[in-house]
Amino acid sequence: MWLRDGPSRQAGECAVDDQERLADLETKLTFQEATSDSLSEVLLGLQARVELLEKRLLQLESRASGGQEGAERDPLDERPPHY
């Protein structure tokens, strides 16, 4: 509950406690907003990196398949390893 000491508290004490609680809540909210912003930036960076890695993977897969999707490479078309 919001009231800690009940009706025995004086008005001055209540106002001070409320101000302290409000300041504490504002501090926590500010920290959470900063954390949320930081996590959003990290997430955007990771998303860009994943997109780059997916693009590179598609390029490697295309190279490995000889540029033809789904087609197997003919061993006679490959250069021997000693060249």
C-alpha positions in Angstrom: 0.0 0.0 0.0 1.0 3.6 -0.4 0.5 4.6 3.2 3.2 3.2 5.4 2.4 4.5 8.8 -1.3 5.2 8.6 -3.0 8.3 10.0 -0.4 8.8 12.7 2.0 10.4 10.2 2.1 14.2 10.1 1.4 16.1 6.9 5.1 17.3 6.5 6.4 13.7 6.8 3.9 12.5 4.2 4.9 15.2 1.7 8.7 14.5 2.2 8.1 10.7 1.7 6.0 11.3 -1.4 8.7 13.6 -2.8 11.4 11.0 -2.2 9.3 8.2 -3.7 8.5 10.4 -6.7 12.2 11.3 -7.2 13.1 7.6 -6.9 10.5 6.6 -9.5 11.7 9.3 -11.8 15.3 8.1 -11.4 14.3 4.5 -12.2 12.2 5.6 -15.2 15.2 7.6 -16.6 17.4 4.6 -16.2 14.9 2.3 -17.9 14.6 4.7 -20.8 18.3 4.9 -21.2 18.6 1.1 -21.1 15.8 0.7 -23.6 17.5 3.2 -26.0 20.8 1.4 -25.6 19.2 -2.0 -26.3 17.5 -0.6 -29.4 20.8 0.7 -30.8 22.4 -2.7 -30.2 19.5 -4.5 -31.8 19.7 -2.2 -34.9 23.4 -3.0 -35.2 22.8 -6.7 -34.9 20.1 -6.6 -37.5 22.4 -4.8 -40.0 25.1 -7.4 -39.3 22.7 -10.3 -39.8 21.5 -8.8 -43.1 25.2 -8.4 -44.2 26.0 -12.0 -43.2 22.9 -13.3 -45.0 24.0 -11.5 -48.2 27.5 -12.9 -47.9 26.1 -16.4 -47.4 23.9 -16.2 -50.5 27.0 -15.0 -52.5 29.0 -18.0 -51.2 26.2 -20.4 -51.9 25.9 -19.0 -55.4 29.7 -19.3 -56.0 29.7 -22.9 -54.7 26.9 -23.9 -57.0 28.6 -22.3 -60.0 26.1 -19.5 -60.2 23.2 -21.7 -60.9 20.7 -22.3 -58.1 20.0 -25.9 -57.3 22.4 -27.2 -60.1 25.3 -29.5 -59.2 28.7 -28.7 -60.6 30.2 -31.0 -63.2 33.6 -32.3 -61.9 34.9 -32.1 -65.5 34.5 -28.3 -65.4 36.6 -27.9 -62.3 40.3 -27.2 -62.4 42.5 -29.8 -60.9 44.0 -28.9 -57.5 47.6 -28.7 -58.9 46.8 -25.7 -61.1 
